[in-house]
Amino acid sequence: MWLDDHRFQWAGLAAFASKQVGCGLLNAAEMVGKSNRQRDAYQQWDKSSVSLERLSPYASPRMPVPDQVFGEGARKVYEMLAKGNTALFLDVWPLHMFYKEFGLSRFKECFPERKMLRGSVVWPIGDKVLFGEERPEILRGFGAIDVGNLTEGVAQLARHEQLNILQPAMYDDPGFAMLMRANQFAWALNIPTGSAREIQLALVNQCTVTGANAKYEIFSREPLANLANADQRMAFVLRAAQRFDDLLKHPIERHSVENSLFLLAGGRGR
């Protein structure tokens, strides 16, 4: 969307955020796969081994408890990230396309009727968030875009995304919130879990970047920072939005960011 219409700056930032979620999905899937392989190997051995072999504590394939625990946690993270990412796309993409096609006046006129589509559209978080709610952040966001205030447009649509969609759909889930806090605690304190990851938004098409001039924003270095806390998360999102805006205004870095978005649009993000 941003490549086609540079007014949609939130969409450009969201592309990087969606890529980052994809990286989290890959990491979670890897952990789930490892846990499953261990369990499958043990179950196969248990079915085929003789009684004497099962008496030996060293005969069976290893199925470490931590790996099984992390595998179950990763399964939860995978499901929540996939559901949240899908719901965001299904919510905001049609809004952008309608505004682009018909303009702000008709957007405002038809906006209240959007809720009439409930039950006829795919909406994976219907048990947590009603489809088509008339959120003021949406109107304020597209109103800002319409007058050229792209920074405010990004801020308002980000608030809608984080507070109206993701907060009830994901972060209010106690299990998911606990897993995010455990990840932050282990990463910040360098606890060797083998699964903890830095929470960052890399404004490139790769999953992670390093270096003093790297294009990324991190959530926090504090072990007790809580991604499920809406205020803490919004501060992170707005810092990332400002960094994205600064890069787009830079005469050289802008081309690097645009190239990364072009690669992501072509499915070449990793």
PyRosetta script that sets phi, psi and omega in degrees:
from pyrosetta import init, pose_from_sequence

init()
pose = pose_from_sequence("MWLDDHRFQWAGLAAFASKQVGCGLLNAAEMVGKSNRQRDAYQQWDKSSVSLERLSPYASPRMPVPDQVFGEGARKVYEMLAKGNTALFLDVWPLHMFYKEFGLSRFKECFPERKMLRGSVVWPIGDKVLFGEERPEILRGFGAIDVGNLTEGVAQLARHEQLNILQPAMYDDPGFAMLMRANQFAWALNIPTGSAREIQLALVNQCTVTGANAKYEIFSREPLANLANADQRMAFVLRAAQRFDDLLKHPIERHSVENSLFLLAGGRGR")
pose.set_psi(1, -41.8)
pose.set_omega(1, -179.3)
pose.set_phi(2, -68.2)
pose.set_psi(2, -38.0)
pose.set_omega(2, 179.1)
pose.set_phi(3, -61.5)
pose.set_psi(3, -33.7)
pose.set_omega(3, 179.5)
pose.set_phi(4, -82.9)
pose.set_psi(4, -29.3)
pose.set_omega(4, -175.7)
pose.set_phi(5, -149.5)
pose.set_psi(5, 104.7)
pose.set_omega(5, -174.5)
pose.set_phi(6, -70.3)
pose.set_psi(6, -6.0)
pose.set_omega(6, 172.4)
pose.set_phi(7, -68.1)
pose.set_psi(7, -24.5)
pose.set_omega(7, -176.0)
pose.set_phi(8, -87.1)
pose.set_psi(8, 61.8)
pose.set_omega(8, -175.8)
pose.set_phi(9, -66.8)
pose.set_psi(9, -32.5)
pose.set_omega(9, 176.9)
pose.set_phi(10, -60.8)
pose.set_psi(10, -38.4)
pose.set_omega(10, -179.5)
pose.set_phi(11, -63.4)
pose.set_psi(11, -36.6)
pose.set_omega(11, 177.1)
pose.set_phi(12, -64.4)
pose.set_psi(12, -46.3)
pose.set_omega(12, 177.4)
pose.set_phi(13, -63.5)
pose.set_psi(13, -41.1)
pose.set_omega(13, -179.1)
pose.set_phi(14, -64.5)
pose.set_psi(14, -29.3)
pose.set_omega(14, 177.1)
pose.set_phi(15, -62.8)
pose.set_psi(15, -42.0)
pose.set_omega(15, 177.2)
pose.set_phi(16, -67.2)
pose.set_psi(16, -39.4)
pose.set_omega(16, 178.6)
pose.set_phi(17, -64.2)
pose.set_psi(17, -41.7)
pose.set_omega(17, 178.8)
pose.set_phi(18, -64.4)
pose.set_psi(18, -39.6)
pose.set_omega(18, 175.3)
pose.set_phi(19, -59.9)
pose.set_psi(19, -41.0)
pose.set_omega(19, -179.4)
pose.set_phi(20, -65.2)
pose.set_psi(20, -38.5)
pose.set_omega(20, 175.0)
pose.set_phi(21, -62.8)
pose.set_psi(21, -40.5)
pose.set_omega(21, 176.6)
pose.set_phi(22, -58.4)
pose.set_psi(22, -39.1)
pose.set_omega(22, 176.6)
pose.set_phi(23, -63.4)
pose.set_psi(23, -40.9)
pose.set_omega(23, 176.6)
pose.set_phi(24, -63.8)
pose.set_psi(24, -36.9)
pose.set_omega(24, 177.0)
pose.set_phi(25, -64.0)
pose.set_psi(25, -41.7)
pose.set_omega(25, 178.9)
pose.set_phi(26, -63.6)
pose.set_psi(26, -43.0)
pose.set_omega(26, 179.4)
pose.set_phi(27, -63.9)
pose.set_psi(27, -43.9)
pose.set_omega(27, 179.7)
pose.set_phi(28, -65.0)
pose.set_psi(28, -41.0)
pose.set_omega(28, -180.0)
pose.set_phi(29, -64.0)
pose.set_psi(29, -37.3)
pose.set_omega(29, 177.8)
pose.set_phi(30, -63.3)
pose.set_psi(30, -42.8)
pose.set_omega(30, 179.2)
pose.set_phi(31, -67.3)
pose.set_psi(31, -41.0)
pose.set_omega(31, 177.4)
pose.set_phi(32, -62.9)
pose.set_psi(32, -42.6)
pose.set_omega(32, 179.5)
pose.set_phi(33, -61.9)
pose.set_psi(33, -42.1)
pose.set_omega(33, 178.9)
pose.set_phi(34, -62.5)
pose.set_psi(34, -45.2)
pose.set_omega(34, 179.0)
pose.set_phi(35, -62.3)
pose.set_psi(35, -43.1)
pose.set_omega(35, -179.4)
pose.set_phi(36, -65.2)
pose.set_psi(36, -41.1)
pose.set_omega(36, 179.9)
pose.set_phi(37, -63.0)
pose.set_psi(37, -40.5)
pose.set_omega(37, 177.9)
pose.set_phi(38, -63.4)
pose.set_psi(38, -45.4)
pose.set_omega(38, -178.5)
pose.set_phi(39, -65.8)
pose.set_psi(39, -42.0)
pose.set_omega(39, -179.7)
pose.set_phi(40, -64.3)
pose.set_psi(40, -40.6)
pose.set_omega(40, 179.5)
pose.set_phi(41, -64.3)
pose.set_psi(41, -40.6)
pose.set_omega(41, 179.7)
pose.set_phi(42, -66.5)
pose.set_psi(42, -44.3)
pose.set_omega(42, -178.9)
pose.set_phi(43, -64.8)
pose.set_psi(43, -37.9)
pose.set_omega(43, 177.3)
pose.set_phi(44, -64.8)
pose.set_psi(44, -42.7)
pose.set_omega(44, 178.1)
pose.set_phi(45, -63.4)
pose.set_psi(45, -41.4)
pose.set_omega(45, -177.4)
pose.set_phi(46, -62.9)
pose.set_psi(46, -33.9)
pose.set_omega(46, -179.7)
pose.set_phi(47, -76.4)
pose.set_psi(47, -33.6)
pose.set_omega(47, -172.1)
pose.set_phi(48, -98.7)
pose.set_psi(48, -14.5)
pose.set_omega(48, -175.7)
pose.set_phi(49, -80.4)
pose.set_psi(49, 157.7)
pose.set_omega(49, 176.5)
pose.set_phi(50, -87.4)
pose.set_psi(50, 166.7)
pose.set_omega(50, -175.3)
pose.set_phi(51, -58.5)
pose.set_psi(51, -39.9)
pose.set_omega(51, -177.9)
pose.set_phi(52, -63.7)
pose.set_psi(52, -39.1)
pose.set_omega(52, 178.6)
pose.set_phi(53, -63.8)
pose.set_psi(53, -38.3)
pose.set_omega(53, -177.2)
pose.set_phi(54, -70.1)
pose.set_psi(54, -16.3)
pose.set_omega(54, 176.7)
pose.set_phi(55, -77.2)
pose.set_psi(55, -19.9)
pose.set_omega(55, -177.8)
pose.set_phi(56, -86.6)
pose.set_psi(56, 128.7)
pose.set_omega(56, 178.7)
pose.set_phi(57, -71.9)
pose.set_psi(57, -10.4)
pose.set_omega(57, -176.1)
pose.set_phi(58, -106.8)
pose.set_psi(58, -4.0)
pose.set_omega(58, -173.5)
pose.set_phi(59, -81.8)
pose.set_psi(59, -30.8)
pose.set_omega(59, -174.0)
pose.set_phi(60, -80.6)
pose.set_psi(60, 156.9)
pose.set_omega(60, 171.8)
pose.set_phi(61, -61.9)
pose.set_psi(61, 148.9)
pose.set_omega(61, -178.6)
pose.set_phi(62, -72.3)
pose.set_psi(62, 136.8)
pose.set_omega(62, 174.6)
pose.set_phi(63, -135.8)
pose.set_psi(63, 71.9)
pose.set_omega(63, -174.7)
pose.set_phi(64, -57.3)
pose.set_psi(64, 136.3)
pose.set_omega(64, 179.3)
pose.set_phi(65, -58.2)
pose.set_psi(65, -44.2)
pose.set_omega(65, 179.5)
pose.set_phi(66, -57.6)
pose.set_psi(66, -40.6)
pose.set_omega(66, -179.5)
pose.set_phi(67, -64.2)
pose.set_psi(67, -37.6)
pose.set_omega(67, 179.4)
pose.set_phi(68, -69.6)
pose.set_psi(68, -38.5)
pose.set_omega(68, 177.3)
pose.set_phi(69, -64.9)
pose.set_psi(69, -47.7)
pose.set_omega(69, 179.5)
pose.set_phi(70, -63.2)
pose.set_psi(70, -34.8)
pose.set_omega(70, 179.0)
pose.set_phi(71, -63.4)
pose.set_psi(71, -42.7)
pose.set_omega(71, 178.8)
pose.set_phi(72, -67.3)
pose.set_psi(72, -40.1)
pose.set_omega(72, 176.6)
pose.set_phi(73, -63.1)
pose.set_psi(73, -41.6)
pose.set_omega(73, 179.7)
pose.set_phi(74, -64.2)
pose.set_psi(74, -34.7)
pose.set_omega(74, 178.1)
pose.set_phi(75, -62.8)
pose.set_psi(75, -41.7)
pose.set_omega(75, 178.3)
pose.set_phi(76, -64.1)
pose.set_psi(76, -45.8)
pose.set_omega(76, 179.4)
pose.set_phi(77, -61.2)
pose.set_psi(77, -43.7)
pose.set_omega(77, -179.6)
pose.set_phi(78, -58.3)
pose.set_psi(78, -49.1)
pose.set_omega(78, -178.0)
pose.set_phi(79, -62.3)
pose.set_psi(79, -42.4)
pose.set_omega(79, -177.4)
pose.set_phi(80, -70.7)
pose.set_psi(80, -42.5)
pose.set_omega(80, 179.4)
pose.set_phi(81, -64.0)
pose.set_psi(81, -43.4)
pose.set_omega(81, -179.2)
pose.set_phi(82, -63.7)
pose.set_psi(82, -43.4)
pose.set_omega(82, -179.1)
pose.set_phi(83, -65.2)
pose.set_psi(83, -45.3)
pose.set_omega(83, -179.4)
pose.set_phi(84, -64.5)
pose.set_psi(84, -43.9)
pose.set_omega(84, -179.1)
pose.set_phi(85, -63.8)
pose.set_psi(85, -42.2)
pose.set_omega(85, 179.9)
pose.set_phi(86, -64.6)
pose.set_psi(86, -44.8)
pose.set_omega(86, -178.6)
pose.set_phi(87, -62.7)
pose.set_psi(87, -40.4)
pose.set_omega(87, 179.1)
pose.set_phi(88, -60.9)
pose.set_psi(88, -44.6)
pose.set_omega(88, 179.1)
pose.set_phi(89, -61.4)
pose.set_psi(89, -46.3)
pose.set_omega(89, -177.8)
pose.set_phi(90, -65.2)
pose.set_psi(90, -24.4)
pose.set_omega(90, 179.8)
pose.set_phi(91, -82.8)
pose.set_psi(91, -50.8)
pose.set_omega(91, -167.3)
pose.set_phi(92, -93.5)
pose.set_psi(92, -26.1)
pose.set_omega(92, -178.8)
pose.set_phi(93, -62.1)
pose.set_psi(93, -48.7)
pose.set_omega(93, 178.2)
pose.set_phi(94, -61.1)
pose.set_psi(94, -34.2)
pose.set_omega(94, 178.5)
pose.set_phi(95, -61.7)
pose.set_psi(95, -46.2)
pose.set_omega(95, 178.8)
pose.set_phi(96, -62.3)
pose.set_psi(96, -43.6)
pose.set_omega(96, -177.3)
pose.set_phi(97, -66.6)
pose.set_psi(97, -38.2)
pose.set_omega(97, 178.5)
pose.set_phi(98, -65.5)
pose.set_psi(98, -45.6)
pose.set_omega(98, 179.4)
pose.set_phi(99, -61.1)
pose.set_psi(99, -43.2)
pose.set_omega(99, -178.3)
pose.set_phi(100, -64.1)
pose.set_psi(100, -37.5)
pose.set_omega(100, -175.8)
pose.set_phi(101, -79.0)
pose.set_psi(101, -39.5)
pose.set_omega(101, -168.8)
pose.set_phi(102, -117.7)
pose.set_psi(102, -12.5)
pose.set_omega(102, 178.1)
pose.set_phi(103, 87.9)
pose.set_psi(103, 172.0)
pose.set_omega(103, -172.1)
pose.set_phi(104, -69.8)
pose.set_psi(104, -39.2)
pose.set_omega(104, -176.2)
pose.set_phi(105, -60.6)
pose.set_psi(105, -49.2)
pose.set_omega(105, 179.9)
pose.set_phi(106, -71.7)
pose.set_psi(106, -31.5)
pose.set_omega(106, 175.7)
pose.set_phi(107, -56.2)
pose.set_psi(107, -49.8)
pose.set_omega(107, 179.6)
pose.set_phi(108, -63.7)
pose.set_psi(108, -38.0)
pose.set_omega(108, -178.5)
pose.set_phi(109, -65.5)
pose.set_psi(109, -41.2)
pose.set_omega(109, -174.5)
pose.set_phi(110, -91.0)
pose.set_psi(110, -14.5)
pose.set_omega(110, -174.5)
pose.set_phi(111, -53.0)
pose.set_psi(111, -44.5)
pose.set_omega(111, -179.5)
pose.set_phi(112, -64.1)
pose.set_psi(112, -22.5)
pose.set_omega(112, -177.0)
pose.set_phi(113, -83.0)
pose.set_psi(113, -6.8)
pose.set_omega(113, -176.5)
pose.set_phi(114, -60.3)
pose.set_psi(114, -34.4)
pose.set_omega(114, -178.1)
pose.set_phi(115, -63.6)
pose.set_psi(115, -18.4)
pose.set_omega(115, -180.0)
pose.set_phi(116, -68.4)
pose.set_psi(116, -13.0)
pose.set_omega(116, 179.2)
pose.set_phi(117, -82.2)
pose.set_psi(117, -6.0)
pose.set_omega(117, -179.7)
pose.set_phi(118, -55.7)
pose.set_psi(118, 134.6)
pose.set_omega(118, 179.6)
pose.set_phi(119, 90.5)
pose.set_psi(119, -13.3)
pose.set_omega(119, -179.3)
pose.set_phi(120, -114.9)
pose.set_psi(120, 0.6)
pose.set_omega(120, 178.6)
pose.set_phi(121, -122.7)
pose.set_psi(121, 154.8)
pose.set_omega(121, 175.3)
pose.set_phi(122, -70.2)
pose.set_psi(122, 126.3)
pose.set_omega(122, -177.2)
pose.set_phi(123, -152.3)
pose.set_psi(123, 93.2)
pose.set_omega(123, -169.1)
pose.set_phi(124, -72.8)
pose.set_psi(124, -6.3)
pose.set_omega(124, -177.2)
pose.set_phi(125, -116.9)
pose.set_psi(125, 28.7)
pose.set_omega(125, -176.6)
pose.set_phi(126, -60.7)
pose.set_psi(126, -22.6)
pose.set_omega(126, 178.3)
pose.set_phi(127, -78.1)
pose.set_psi(127, -12.4)
pose.set_omega(127, -178.8)
pose.set_phi(128, -116.9)
pose.set_psi(128, -34.1)
pose.set_omega(128, -174.9)
pose.set_phi(129, -135.7)
pose.set_psi(129, 126.9)
pose.set_omega(129, 176.1)
pose.set_phi(130, -72.9)
pose.set_psi(130, 137.4)
pose.set_omega(130, 177.8)
pose.set_phi(131, -71.6)
pose.set_psi(131, 140.1)
pose.set_omega(131, 170.8)
pose.set_phi(132, 77.1)
pose.set_psi(132, 20.7)
pose.set_omega(132, 176.7)
pose.set_phi(133, -62.3)
pose.set_psi(133, 143.0)
pose.set_omega(133, -178.3)
pose.set_phi(134, -82.3)
pose.set_psi(134, 84.5)
pose.set_omega(134, -178.6)
pose.set_phi(135, -87.0)
pose.set_psi(135, 128.9)
pose.set_omega(135, -177.6)
pose.set_phi(136, -64.8)
pose.set_psi(136, -26.7)
pose.set_omega(136, 179.8)
pose.set_phi(137, -61.9)
pose.set_psi(137, -32.1)
pose.set_omega(137, -179.5)
pose.set_phi(138, -66.0)
pose.set_psi(138, -48.5)
pose.set_omega(138, 180.0)
pose.set_phi(139, -65.5)
pose.set_psi(139, -40.5)
pose.set_omega(139, 178.0)
pose.set_phi(140, -64.6)
pose.set_psi(140, -37.9)
pose.set_omega(140, -179.7)
pose.set_phi(141, -63.9)
pose.set_psi(141, -49.8)
pose.set_omega(141, -179.3)
pose.set_phi(142, -73.5)
pose.set_psi(142, -27.2)
pose.set_omega(142, 172.8)
pose.set_phi(143, -64.0)
pose.set_psi(143, -41.3)
pose.set_omega(143, 177.7)
pose.set_phi(144, -65.7)
pose.set_psi(144, -42.0)
pose.set_omega(144, 177.7)
pose.set_phi(145, -59.7)
pose.set_psi(145, -41.0)
pose.set_omega(145, -175.3)
pose.set_phi(146, -64.1)
pose.set_psi(146, -29.5)
pose.set_omega(146, 179.2)
pose.set_phi(147, -99.2)
pose.set_psi(147, 8.2)
pose.set_omega(147, 175.6)
pose.set_phi(148, 87.6)
pose.set_psi(148, 6.4)
pose.set_omega(148, 178.4)
pose.set_phi(149, -89.3)
pose.set_psi(149, 78.6)
pose.set_omega(149, -172.8)
pose.set_phi(150, -68.7)
pose.set_psi(150, -32.9)
pose.set_omega(150, 179.7)
pose.set_phi(151, -62.4)
pose.set_psi(151, -45.1)
pose.set_omega(151, 178.6)
pose.set_phi(152, -69.0)
pose.set_psi(152, -35.5)
pose.set_omega(152, 176.5)
pose.set_phi(153, -60.0)
pose.set_psi(153, -43.2)
pose.set_omega(153, 177.2)
pose.set_phi(154, -62.2)
pose.set_psi(154, -45.8)
pose.set_omega(154, -176.9)
pose.set_phi(155, -61.9)
pose.set_psi(155, -42.9)
pose.set_omega(155, -177.7)
pose.set_phi(156, -70.1)
pose.set_psi(156, -42.5)
pose.set_omega(156, 179.4)
pose.set_phi(157, -69.5)
pose.set_psi(157, -32.4)
pose.set_omega(157, 175.8)
pose.set_phi(158, -66.3)
pose.set_psi(158, -40.4)
pose.set_omega(158, 176.9)
pose.set_phi(159, -62.4)
pose.set_psi(159, -42.3)
pose.set_omega(159, 177.6)
pose.set_phi(160, -60.4)
pose.set_psi(160, -48.2)
pose.set_omega(160, -178.9)
pose.set_phi(161, -57.9)
pose.set_psi(161, -51.6)
pose.set_omega(161, -172.7)
pose.set_phi(162, -75.7)
pose.set_psi(162, -42.2)
pose.set_omega(162, -171.4)
pose.set_phi(163, -91.7)
pose.set_psi(163, -36.9)
pose.set_omega(163, -175.6)
pose.set_phi(164, -91.4)
pose.set_psi(164, -25.9)
pose.set_omega(164, -176.9)
pose.set_phi(165, -109.3)
pose.set_psi(165, -63.1)
pose.set_omega(165, -171.6)
pose.set_phi(166, -71.6)
pose.set_psi(166, -35.3)
pose.set_omega(166, -177.8)
pose.set_phi(167, -60.6)
pose.set_psi(167, -55.2)
pose.set_omega(167, 179.2)
pose.set_phi(168, -71.7)
pose.set_psi(168, -31.1)
pose.set_omega(168, -175.1)
pose.set_phi(169, -78.0)
pose.set_psi(169, -31.0)
pose.set_omega(169, -173.7)
pose.set_phi(170, -126.2)
pose.set_psi(170, -57.8)
pose.set_omega(170, -166.4)
pose.set_phi(171, -76.1)
pose.set_psi(171, -18.9)
pose.set_omega(171, 174.4)
pose.set_phi(172, -81.1)
pose.set_psi(172, -5.7)
pose.set_omega(172, 175.8)
pose.set_phi(173, -75.9)
pose.set_psi(173, 116.8)
pose.set_omega(173, -174.2)
pose.set_phi(174, -58.7)
pose.set_psi(174, -39.1)
pose.set_omega(174, -179.0)
pose.set_phi(175, -65.6)
pose.set_psi(175, -45.1)
pose.set_omega(175, 179.4)
pose.set_phi(176, -65.9)
pose.set_psi(176, -42.9)
pose.set_omega(176, 178.9)
pose.set_phi(177, -60.2)
pose.set_psi(177, -41.4)
pose.set_omega(177, 179.5)
pose.set_phi(178, -64.0)
pose.set_psi(178, -41.6)
pose.set_omega(178, 179.4)
pose.set_phi(179, -63.8)
pose.set_psi(179, -40.0)
pose.set_omega(179, 178.1)
pose.set_phi(180, -65.6)
pose.set_psi(180, -39.2)
pose.set_omega(180, 178.5)
pose.set_phi(181, -67.8)
pose.set_psi(181, -39.5)
pose.set_omega(181, 178.3)
pose.set_phi(182, -64.7)
pose.set_psi(182, -40.0)
pose.set_omega(182, 177.6)
pose.set_phi(183, -62.4)
pose.set_psi(183, -46.8)
pose.set_omega(183, -179.4)
pose.set_phi(184, -62.1)
pose.set_psi(184, -43.2)
pose.set_omega(184, -179.2)
pose.set_phi(185, -62.5)
pose.set_psi(185, -46.7)
pose.set_omega(185, -178.1)
pose.set_phi(186, -67.6)
pose.set_psi(186, -40.8)
pose.set_omega(186, -179.2)
pose.set_phi(187, -67.3)
pose.set_psi(187, -46.5)
pose.set_omega(187, -176.1)
pose.set_phi(188, -63.9)
pose.set_psi(188, -32.0)
pose.set_omega(188, -178.6)
pose.set_phi(189, -99.0)
pose.set_psi(189, 7.2)
pose.set_omega(189, 179.1)
pose.set_phi(190, 55.9)
pose.set_psi(190, 37.8)
pose.set_omega(190, 175.7)
pose.set_phi(191, -74.6)
pose.set_psi(191, 124.5)
pose.set_omega(191, -172.9)
pose.set_phi(192, -76.3)
pose.set_psi(192, 70.7)
pose.set_omega(192, 179.2)
pose.set_phi(193, -82.5)
pose.set_psi(193, -23.3)
pose.set_omega(193, -175.2)
pose.set_phi(194, 81.6)
pose.set_psi(194, -3.4)
pose.set_omega(194, -177.3)
pose.set_phi(195, -127.0)
pose.set_psi(195, -19.1)
pose.set_omega(195, -176.5)
pose.set_phi(196, -68.8)
pose.set_psi(196, 139.3)
pose.set_omega(196, -179.5)
pose.set_phi(197, -131.2)
pose.set_psi(197, 145.7)
pose.set_omega(197, 174.1)
pose.set_phi(198, -65.6)
pose.set_psi(198, 135.3)
pose.set_omega(198, 176.2)
pose.set_phi(199, -87.9)
pose.set_psi(199, 109.8)
pose.set_omega(199, -177.2)
pose.set_phi(200, -144.7)
pose.set_psi(200, 161.5)
pose.set_omega(200, 171.0)
pose.set_phi(201, -117.7)
pose.set_psi(201, 109.3)
pose.set_omega(201, 179.9)
pose.set_phi(202, -92.6)
pose.set_psi(202, 121.5)
pose.set_omega(202, -177.0)
pose.set_phi(203, -87.9)
pose.set_psi(203, 48.7)
pose.set_omega(203, 176.4)
pose.set_phi(204, -141.0)
pose.set_psi(204, 176.7)
pose.set_omega(204, -179.2)
pose.set_phi(205, -87.7)
pose.set_psi(205, -1.9)
pose.set_omega(205, 174.2)
pose.set_phi(206, -87.8)
pose.set_psi(206, 165.0)
pose.set_omega(206, 179.5)
pose.set_phi(207, -70.5)
pose.set_psi(207, -43.3)
pose.set_omega(207, -177.3)
pose.set_phi(208, -136.0)
pose.set_psi(208, 155.6)
pose.set_omega(208, 175.1)
pose.set_phi(209, -139.9)
pose.set_psi(209, 157.0)
pose.set_omega(209, 178.1)
pose.set_phi(210, -135.8)
pose.set_psi(210, 169.3)
pose.set_omega(210, 177.6)
pose.set_phi(211, 109.4)
pose.set_psi(211, 157.4)
pose.set_omega(211, -174.7)
pose.set_phi(212, -63.1)
pose.set_psi(212, -34.2)
pose.set_omega(212, -176.7)
pose.set_phi(213, -104.0)
pose.set_psi(213, 15.5)
pose.set_omega(213, -177.6)
pose.set_phi(214, -65.1)
pose.set_psi(214, 146.3)
pose.set_omega(214, -177.2)
pose.set_phi(215, -89.7)
pose.set_psi(215, 82.9)
pose.set_omega(215, 177.8)
pose.set_phi(216, -157.1)
pose.set_psi(216, 163.2)
pose.set_omega(216, 177.3)
pose.set_phi(217, -133.1)
pose.set_psi(217, 133.1)
pose.set_omega(217, 179.6)
pose.set_phi(218, -100.5)
pose.set_psi(218, 156.0)
pose.set_omega(218, 179.4)
pose.set_phi(219, -68.7)
pose.set_psi(219, -57.7)
pose.set_omega(219, -178.9)
pose.set_phi(220, -169.9)
pose.set_psi(220, 154.4)
pose.set_omega(220, 172.4)
pose.set_phi(221, -100.3)
pose.set_psi(221, -0.9)
pose.set_omega(221, -178.5)
pose.set_phi(222, -81.4)
pose.set_psi(222, 130.7)
pose.set_omega(222, -177.4)
pose.set_phi(223, -63.7)
pose.set_psi(223, -27.7)
pose.set_omega(223, -177.9)
pose.set_phi(224, -97.2)
pose.set_psi(224, 7.8)
pose.set_omega(224, 176.4)
pose.set_phi(225, -61.8)
pose.set_psi(225, 144.2)
pose.set_omega(225, -171.8)
pose.set_phi(226, -123.4)
pose.set_psi(226, 106.3)
pose.set_omega(226, -179.3)
pose.set_phi(227, -64.4)
pose.set_psi(227, -26.2)
pose.set_omega(227, 179.6)
pose.set_phi(228, -74.5)
pose.set_psi(228, -13.3)
pose.set_omega(228, 176.4)
pose.set_phi(229, -76.2)
pose.set_psi(229, 120.0)
pose.set_omega(229, -172.9)
pose.set_phi(230, -60.2)
pose.set_psi(230, -40.2)
pose.set_omega(230, -178.6)
pose.set_phi(231, -66.9)
pose.set_psi(231, -43.7)
pose.set_omega(231, 179.0)
pose.set_phi(232, -63.9)
pose.set_psi(232, -41.8)
pose.set_omega(232, -178.4)
pose.set_phi(233, -69.3)
pose.set_psi(233, -39.5)
pose.set_omega(233, 179.0)
pose.set_phi(234, -64.1)
pose.set_psi(234, -36.7)
pose.set_omega(234, 177.1)
pose.set_phi(235, -61.1)
pose.set_psi(235, -41.5)
pose.set_omega(235, 177.2)
pose.set_phi(236, -63.5)
pose.set_psi(236, -46.5)
pose.set_omega(236, -178.3)
pose.set_phi(237, -62.8)
pose.set_psi(237, -42.6)
pose.set_omega(237, -178.5)
pose.set_phi(238, -70.2)
pose.set_psi(238, -32.8)
pose.set_omega(238, 173.1)
pose.set_phi(239, -63.5)
pose.set_psi(239, -42.9)
pose.set_omega(239, 178.2)
pose.set_phi(240, -64.1)
pose.set_psi(240, -39.1)
pose.set_omega(240, 179.0)
pose.set_phi(241, -64.1)
pose.set_psi(241, -39.9)
pose.set_omega(241, 178.4)
pose.set_phi(242, -67.0)
pose.set_psi(242, -40.1)
pose.set_omega(242, 177.7)
pose.set_phi(243, -63.6)
pose.set_psi(243, -41.1)
pose.set_omega(243, 178.0)
pose.set_phi(244, -62.4)
pose.set_psi(244, -44.0)
pose.set_omega(244, 179.2)
pose.set_phi(245, -62.4)
pose.set_psi(245, -42.6)
pose.set_omega(245, 178.8)
pose.set_phi(246, -61.9)
pose.set_psi(246, -41.7)
pose.set_omega(246, 179.9)
pose.set_phi(247, -64.6)
pose.set_psi(247, -38.7)
pose.set_omega(247, 179.8)
pose.set_phi(248, -67.7)
pose.set_psi(248, -25.2)
pose.set_omega(248, 179.7)
pose.set_phi(249, -89.3)
pose.set_psi(249, -8.3)
pose.set_omega(249, -179.8)
pose.set_phi(250, -81.9)
pose.set_psi(250, 132.8)
pose.set_omega(250, -174.4)
pose.set_phi(251, -64.0)
pose.set_psi(251, -25.3)
pose.set_omega(251, -179.1)
pose.set_phi(252, -104.1)
pose.set_psi(252, -49.1)
pose.set_omega(252, -176.3)
pose.set_phi(253, -61.7)
pose.set_psi(253, -27.8)
pose.set_omega(253, 179.2)
pose.set_phi(254, -55.7)
pose.set_psi(254, -40.8)
pose.set_omega(254, -178.2)
pose.set_phi(255, -68.1)
pose.set_psi(255, -35.1)
pose.set_omega(255, 177.7)
pose.set_phi(256, -65.9)
pose.set_psi(256, -43.0)
pose.set_omega(256, 178.8)
pose.set_phi(257, -64.7)
pose.set_psi(257, -44.3)
pose.set_omega(257, -179.6)
pose.set_phi(258, -62.4)
pose.set_psi(258, -39.7)
pose.set_omega(258, 178.4)
pose.set_phi(259, -64.1)
pose.set_psi(259, -39.9)
pose.set_omega(259, 178.0)
pose.set_phi(260, -62.6)
pose.set_psi(260, -41.9)
pose.set_omega(260, 178.1)
pose.set_phi(261, -66.4)
pose.set_psi(261, -35.9)
pose.set_omega(261, 176.3)
pose.set_phi(262, -62.7)
pose.set_psi(262, -42.4)
pose.set_omega(262, 178.3)
pose.set_phi(263, -65.8)
pose.set_psi(263, -40.7)
pose.set_omega(263, 177.9)
pose.set_phi(264, -63.6)
pose.set_psi(264, -40.9)
pose.set_omega(264, 179.6)
pose.set_phi(265, -62.4)
pose.set_psi(265, -27.8)
pose.set_omega(265, 178.8)
pose.set_phi(266, -91.6)
pose.set_psi(266, 7.8)
pose.set_omega(266, 178.1)
pose.set_phi(267, 78.8)
pose.set_psi(267, 21.3)
pose.set_omega(267, -178.4)
pose.set_phi(268, -111.4)
pose.set_psi(268, 54.3)
pose.set_omega(268, 176.1)
pose.set_phi(269, -113.8)
pose.set_psi(269, 135.4)
pose.set_omega(269, 179.2)
pose.set_phi(270, -165.5)
pose.dump_pdb("model.pdb")
